[in-house]
Amino acid sequence: MTAYLNALGVICNLGRGKQEVAAALFAGDASSIRAEAGWAPGRSLPLGAVSHDLPPIPPALATTRDNRANRLLLAAALEIEGDIRAAIHRHGEHRVGVVIGTSTTGIERTTEAINHRRQHGQWPDDYRYADQELGAPAEFLAEWLALSGPAYGISTACTSGARALISAQRLLQMGMCDAVLCGGVDTLARLPVNGFLALDALDVERCRPFSQNRRGINIGEAAALFLMTREHRGVVLAGSGASSDAYHMSSPDPQGLGAQQAMRGALAQAQLDAGQIDYVNLHGTATEHNDRMESRAMAAVFPRGVPCSSTKSLTGHTLAAAGALEAAFCWLSLLDGDHRLPPHVWDGVADPELAALDLIDTQRRLPAQGTRRLMSNAFAFGGNNASLILADADAGNTEEIPP
């Protein structure tokens, strides 16, 4: 059974909607990574914050589901609401599922509520503990759309969004659903910002993946939501692979064995060899250990090289949303009329200790003809790994990004 990503709704610091995001992405525009105060004591840190106004939660859910994560997710969903409603009409509300990867959900609201309780001795009247539950974003979408199919969250740190797509693919394969809304959402929140700061993993400047001068990540926020069905339209999810190497609580296996297993699993499911991949969106966090591990894993799986880039210098690391957001970037490339690819934006100072990578600039293009195949990687704490392969639904696909 083949799964197709028919429609995409997306919002991140690069813009709201496919057109805005694609324009900034393919231009390599990192200007929306800006220094902000207030997230860590005495620090101003570069962050990929969404600056657009977010839609209000529908009145029927406003008293129970109003938080920034759900507003980000709603912004993405509204972009493809017509496709979603049409799928519900075709298949029935009980045959449409929702799988959303997340890690922060409403935890920033909880941080604010704890501060309120310390100052006033009681919780705010509008505080709901359920806002921070990991299934809350999926439940919100299901309630808004009146769906009765499977609806749940996945939280595997930075692979959550990619794992949500894999889980959605399985729901279709098992015949439990005919359509699945899947993707990831995470917001800026003081808890993860200060957690990464405690690990000495944040860069005080814009991050520089795979540079000799890399010092750590920037954090961002985003929502990326796909409509996945069996209908032959959009982009095909040609293969997926996942693994867990369980090497360390936070550091990856230095040789990238789990990462290699995930990439090879995706290639095997897609019945491809490495030489048939046209581009890889790297996890590329700009931390010392991840970039070293990932360069080694890439060299092992792609010994002849492959065009690749990390987009985290443009968006920041959007945590649980990253796997879905970066798959969205591959989706945008496949449907771009000019065949553009996301460039690698950095300082150009290669680290001689890393395996060499073919890091691309804004001039690199996908082949104009034939079936193009793109891989997107996500590697998370605890050695949790996921790899997705997206491809043209048809050879020579020339459909452009829909408005």
N, C-alpha and C positions, 0 to 999 in steps of 0.2 A: 504494500500500500504506500503510495506516494503522498506526502503532505506538502501543501502549497501555502505560502505566506501571501494571501491575497491583498491585504491592505495593511498600512502602517500609519499609526499616529505617534507623534514624537514631540517632546519638549525638553530642552536643556539650556545651558547658558548660551549656546550658539543661536538659539531662536525658538520660536513656537511654530511648529508645523514643518512639513517636509521641505518646502521651498526655502524658507529662511535657514533652516539647519544645513541643507545641501549647499547653499551659496557660501556660507561661512566655512563649512567643512572643507570643500574642495579648493577654496582660496587659501587654506591654511591660516585663517584669521584667529589668532590667539588673544585678541584684545579684550575679550570678555572674561578672561582670567584676571581678576582684580584683587588687590589687597583689601581686606576687610578686618575691622576690629570688632571685639565683642564676643568672639567665639572661643578664645583662650585667654586667660588672665595675662594682661600686660603684653599681648602679642597682636600684631597685625599680620595676617596670613593671606596669601593668594588663594582664592577660592573660585570655583566655577558655579556661581549662584545664578539662578533663574531670575531675571529682572522683569519679565513680562507680568502683567496683571493676570491673576489666575481666576478661573470661573467660580462663581459661588456654588456651593453644594445645593442640589435641588431642595426646595422647602420641606418636602416630606421627610428628608433625611438630615436636615440641617442641625437638629438638636442631638443627633446620635452619631453622625459620621463626619463632622466638620473638622478637618485638620489639613495641614499642608500636603501630606502624602496623597490624600484622596483628591485634593484639588489639582495636584500635578497629574495624577492618573486620569482625572476627569478631563483635563485639557487635552491629553492624548486621545482619549476615547471620543471626545466630541469631533475631532478631526475626521474620524471614520465612522461616525454614528450611522450614516446612511447604509454603509456596508454591514454594520452590526445588525441594524434593524431588519435589513433584507434577509440576512442569514437566519435570524430568529423566526421571521415569517415563513421561510422555506422549510426549516427543520423542526420548529417548535421549541418553546423555552426549555423543555426538559432535555433537549438534545444538544444544547449549547453549554459548554463548560468555561470555567475561568481559572487560570493558573498564573499567579503573580509571584515573582521573586522579590523579596525585600529583606532588609535587616534593621532599618531604623523605624519604619512605620511612623507612629506618632510619638516617638520617644522624646522629641524636643518639647512637646506639649507636657509630657510628664515631668521633664526637668523644670519647666516653668511652674507647674503645679506644686512640686516639692518646695521650690523657693517661696511660693505663696503660703504654703502650710507652715513653713518655718517662721515667716513674718507675722502671720495672722492666726496661727493655731488651728486652721481648718483647711480642707481642700476647697479649691474654687468650685462654685456651683455648676459650672459647665464642664468640669473635668470628668472624663470617662476612662477608667483603667483599660477598657477594651480597645482604646485607640492604639495601644502599643502591642497588641497581640499580632502575631505574624500572619495570621489569616485575615486580618481586618481589611486590607486593600481589596483582596479578591471578594470578600463578603460584601463590601460596599458596591462594587460593580454589579454583582449578582442581584443585590437589592434594588439598585437603580434601574436595572434592565428587566427586573422581575423574572430572573432565570431560576430554574430548579435543577439544572444539571450539576455535575461536580464543580465545586468552587473551593479552592484552598490555596495556601501560601507555601512557598519553598524558601528556606533560609539556609543557604550553604555559603555564607559570606559572599565573596566577590564572583562566584559562579552562579549565584541564584537566578539571575535573569536568563542565562543560557540554559540552566537546568529546567526552568519553567517551559522553555520551548521544547526541550527533550521530553518532558512529562506530557505536554500537550500532544506531541507526536504519538506518544504511546496511547493516549486516550482515543485518538482516531484509529490507531492500529487495532486496538482491542474492541472497537465497535461501541464504546461507551458514549461517544459523542460524534456528531457530524460537523461541528464547528467548535473552535476553542479560542477564546481571547487569552492571549499569553504574552508575557513580557516581564518587565521589572520596574520598580519605582523605589527611590530612596531620596531623602531630603538631607540638607545640611542640618547637623545637630551637634550640640556641644559635647555629647558623650563620645561619639567616634572621633571628633576632632581632637579632644584632649587625650583620648586613648592612643591615637597614633602619635601624638606629641610625646606622650610618655615613653613610647617605643623608639623615640628619636627617628621617626620615619617620615616627618614632614619637611619639605623644603620651604625656606622662607622666600624663595624666588620661584618663578615659573619652572615647573619640573622639566628635566632634560633626559628622557628615556635613552638608555644605552650610551650615554655620554660618559667620558672619563670624569666629568665634573658633576655627575648626578649626586643628589643629596637626599632624595626621597620624593614623596608624592605631594600633589595638591589634591584637595577633596572637592568634589562637585555634587550636583544633584540633577536628577533627570527622571523622566518617565518615558518608556518606549513600549508600545502596545501593538501587537500583531493580531490580525484575524487569520487563523489557520484552518483550512478545510481540505477536503479531497478534490476541490474544484480546480481545474487546470487553468489557473490565472495568477498572474503576479510573478513570484519567484519561488522556486522549489527548494525545500529543505532536503538536500540530497543525501546528507549523512550527518551523523552525530556520534560523538564518543565521549565517555566519561570514565574517570578513575579516581581513586583515593589512595595516595601513597603512604599516608599516616606516618610521615617522617618526623615531624615536629609540630608543636602547637601553632607556631607562627612562621617558621622558616621553611622554605621548600626543600625538597631533596636536591642537593647540589648538582646532581647529574641530570635532573629533570626527567627521571624515569617515568613518573606518573604522567607528566605532560606529554611525553612521547607516546605513552599508551593511549591517552585520549585522542591525540592527533591521528595515530594509526587506526584507532577504532573508527573514527569518522571516515577516514579514507576507505577502510574495509567495507563499511556499511554502504558507502556511495559507489563501491566497486571501481575505485580510482587508484592510480599510483601518484606519488608525490609530484611527478613531472607534469601532471595535468591540472595542477592548481595554479591559477593566474596571479593570486595575491593572497597574503595573510595579514589580517589585522591582529597585531601582537597584543598580548596583555600589557606589556611594557609599562610597568608602574614607575620606573626610575628609582627604585630602591636597589641597593647594592646586590642583595642576594637574588631577587627575582630576575633582574636583567641578566645576571651571570647564568643562572639556571636556564632561563628561556633561550638565550643564545646557543647554549650547548644542546638543548633539546631540538631547536630548529636545525642546527647543523647535522644532527643525527637523522632527522626525518627528511630534511631537504638538502642532501649532500651537494647537489648541484646549484643550490641557491633558489630563491624565489623573491619577487618583489614584495616588500612588506613595510609596515609602518605601525607606530603606536599613536593613537589619537588622544592620549591622556594629557598631552601638553596643550591641547585645544579645549578639552572639556573638564579637566581634572578627573580624578578617579571617582566615579559615581557609585562605587561600592556595589550593592546588590543589583543596581540597575545596569551596571557596566556590560554584562554579558549580552543583555538585550539591546542596549544602546549601540554597541559596536557591531552586533549583527545587523542592526538597522542601517548603519553606515555601509555595510556590504550590500544591503538591499537597495540603498540609494545609488550606489555605484552601478549595479546591474541595470537599473532603470534610467540611468543618466544618458541623455541624448548625445553628450560629448564624450562618453566613456571614461569619465574622470575617476581618479582614485584618491582616497584620503592621503595627503602628504605627511611625511614625518617632519615635524617642526622641532628643532633642537639647536644646540650651539655648534654642531658639526665637528665636535672634538671626539673622535672615536676612542674607545677604551681598548688599548692593545691587549688587555687580558681577556677580552670577550671574543667569542667566535664571531667572525665577520658576518654581517647581514647586509642584504641589498635594500637599504633604506631609501625610500623614493621621495621625490620632490613634487611640486605642483604640475610639472610638465608630463609626468608619466600617465599613460592611458592604458585602458583595457583593450584587447583586440576588438576590432569593430565587427568581426564576423565569427561565426561558430559559437559553440556553447562555452560560456565563460563560467569559471568555478572559483569561488572565493571562500577562504577559511577564516573563521573568527575564533580566537582563543581566549579563554578565561581561566585563570589559575588563582586559587584562594588559600586562605589560612588552613592549616591542617592538611595540606597536600590534596585539596579537593580540586579536580581538574575537569574542564569541559571544553570540547571543540565542536564547532558547527561548520558545515559546508553548505553554502547557498549557491545556487546556480540558476542560469536562465531556464525558464520553463520550456522554451523552445530554442533551437539553434537559430542564431541570428536575430534574437529578440531585439527589436528597436523601439519598443514601447517606452515612452518617456515618463518621468516621475509625474503622477497625477496630482492635480491641484488639491 
